[in-house]
């Protein structure tokens, strides 16, 4: 803490240095937050890609189930005839 009797120029230097330290600390905090956000964005993109693939596979699976049912029905009708 600066004493009340110190030179106004010294008080100004102290205040400026304090502000600089606070700005540097805030910049470091912002950098950490930016990195976290980037990581989260990357994870979200990976999840979205996985979900798209999953839903495409579900569509293929549903098609195969339907095709299998058609073939089973054809086989059954072939054996009945």
Order of alpha helices (4+ residues) and beta strands (2+ residues): alpha
